[in-house]
Amino acid sequence: MFDADRWIEIWVTVTRNKTRSLLTCFGVFWGILMLVILLGSGTGLKNAMFKNVDGFATNSLFFSSDRTSEPYRGFNKGRYWDMRNRDVEAIQKEIKGIDALSPIIWGSRSDKNIVYGQVSGTYNVKGVYPDYFRIERQDLHFGRLLNEIDMQERRKVCLIGSRICEELFKNRDPCGNYVRVNGLYYQVVGVVKQIAAGVNIGGRAESCVFLPFSTMQQTLNQGDILHFLCVSALPGHSIPQMMEDIKGILKRQNEISPTDPQAVEVLNLAAQFGMFENLFAGIDILVWLVGLGTLLAGIIGISNIMMVTVKERTREIGVRRAIGAKPWNIISQVMSESLVLTALAGLLGLSSGVFLLDLVDRLLSAQPPDRITILHPGVNIGTAVAATAVLLVCGLLAGLIPAWRAMQIKAIDAIRDE
């Protein structure tokens, strides 16, 4: 049952020396405040980092060709080679676990290469598979994306970026209109804007014109050459194994030594993001260590204050022991006082930390998106519960030694104490 008299007694004891109680609570308050702010700041940095790649397939691989570094089957060292359509077909046939695959060919970026009426501009041009938009996802402002029928029929259609739409069409719906791309006319079927803010393939989508891969390959008159290859894996499939298997196919198809380390260039984006995940996990561990260290200093302060309190109340404890107080009564009172001090200071620090993080979040939200380096700093409910649990356990531990010291006081010696 709830013992109101006992808790009133504890409260009176805690507030008996206000200055001492405030100084004691400050250490715990500061410790939990620092822990919450550090955890929230780490979360904000992580949110900002991954916001920059939101919409981009993080389990992806990118391949390009380079000069060979070893002679092989009559070919000299230093030979330059090109990936071809047959390589894509072999990869699609032999590699399991592919989620999306798209070769890319780049168009020339000559001066004023995109024209509509009397307006022109210089922009990137690239030919892609429809699967490309599953690797580098886009916001669709008007129309539709490229599809398989565009590829199969080699349609002369294109997607344009939102910046091109703004400059050539004044943000009006351009679908159905024709633009001249590197001297040839293509019908606009959609307008896109890249979702990911910090990563792209060959330039921002806002300033790109996308053509069906087959159409662009035909108009470039370069045969079946491709310049770049993007692959993303299904969840649960080994990215390193897929990378090695694709490199093996490319080397086999193009008469390259299996041991050549240079001929096939690979960017393993999955490994890069794994490294960032490990980095933020390390930051979280460091933050907990620093925060708990600061909190521990406050807990030690409470423990010391409770030792002083026990010393000052030696006569009182002795009288209570003499008139029949049980050991548990003495222990529970000391530990309860320690718990009350810790809980009050800790919960106040937790609330203050959450308030400050929310205030910072509101201030940052008013800044331009490209200037924000911390996004939505804060602590989730799981972290708050964990911090509270740690706080209460530490409060009980802080009172353990003083409670043990109180139990060592003999009633007759305590009554004689001056």
Residue, then its C-alpha position, 0 to 999 in steps of 0.5 A: m500500500f502507498d505509505a503517505d507518511r513515509w514519503i512525506e518524511i522522505w520529502v522533508t528530509v530531501t528539502r531539509n538542506k535546499t542548497r545541498s540538494l540543489l548542488t547534488c541534483f545539478g550533477v545528475f541534471w547536467g549529466i542526463l541533459m548532456l546525454v540527451i543533447l548528444l544523442g539527439s545531435g547524433t540522430g540529427l546528423k544521421n538523418a541529414m546524411f541519409k536524407n541526402v541519399d533518400g530515394f537512391a538504391t543503397n544496395s547498388l553497384f556501378f561498373s565502367s571499363d578501364r585499360t587492362s593492366e595485364p596481357y592476356r590471350g595475345f592482347n597487350k597490356g594497356r588495351y582499352w575495351d568497351m562494355r557491350n549489349r552482350d555483356v548486359e544480356a549475359i549478366q541478366k541471364e547468369i546472375k541471380g538476385i538482381d533487382a534492377l539493371s540499367p546500362i547508360i550511354w552519355g550524349s555529348r554536352s555541346d553548347k546549347n544542345i537542348v532547344y525549344g523554339q527560341v530558347s536553348g540551354t546546355y544540359n546532360v543527355k543520357g540513355v537509360y533502361p526503364d529500370y534506371f528509375r528504380i536505382e535513382r528514383q525521381d519525383l514525377h512532376f508531369g507525364r510519365l517515366l520511360n517504359e519498356i515499349d519506348m525501349q522496344e520500339r526505339r521511340k523518339v521520346c524523352l524525359i526532361g529535368s525540372r530545371i530544364c522545364e523551368e527554363l524552356f517551358k516556364n514550368r508549364d506542362p511540356c508533355g507532347n511538345y518536341v525539343r531538339v536534343n543534339g540536333l534531333y527532335y524528341q517528344v517530351v513525355g515527362v518531367v522529373k526531379q531527383i529525390a536524393a540530394g547528395v548523390n547522383i549518376g552523371g549529374r543532377a536529374e533536374s539538368c538532364v534529358f533522359l532518352p530510351f537506351s535503344t533509341m540513343q544507342q541507334t542515334l549515336n551510331q556507336g554500335d552496341i557500346l555502352h559507357f556505364l552499368c548500374v545494378s541493384a540487388l534484391p534484399g538478402h543477396s550478397i553484394p560482394q559476391m554479386m560484384e565478383d560474379i559480374k566482374g568475372i562475366l565482364k572479363r570473360q566476355n571481353e578477353i580480359s585476364p581474370t586476375d586483372p585488378q584494373a580493367v573493370e572499375v567498380l563502385n560498391l555503394a553498398a559498402q560505402f553506406g555500410m561504412f557510414e552505418n558503422l560510423f554512426a554506430g560508433i558515434d552512438i557508442l561514444v555518445w553513450l560513454v561520454g553521457l554516462g561518464t558525466l551522469l556517473a559523476g553526478i551519481i557519485g556526488i549524490s552518493n557522497i551527499m547521502m554519506v554526509t546525510v547519514k553521518e549527520r543523522t547518526r543519532e536519529i538512526g540510533v534512536r530509531r534502531a533502539i525503539g525497534a526500527k527494522p533494518w529494511n526501514i533504515i535501508s529503504q529510507v536512505m535509498s528512497e532519498s537517493l532515488v528521489l534526488t536522482a529521479l527529480a534531477g534526471l527527469l528534469g534534465l531529460s525534459s530540458g534536453v527534449f525541449l532544447l532539441d525541439l527548439v533547435d529543430r524548429l530553428l533549423s526548419a526555417q533554414p534553406p534545405d541546402r544549408i541544413t547539416i542537422l535534420h530533426p535532432g531528437v531522441n526516440i521513445g526507446t532511447a528516452v526509456a533506456a535513459t530513464a531506466v539507467l537513471l533509476v538504477c544509478g539512483l538506487l546504486a548511489g544510495l546503496i553504500p550510504a544505506w550499508r553505512a547506516m546499517q553499520i551504526k550501533a544503536i548505543d554508539a549512535i545515541r552517544d554521538e555528539 
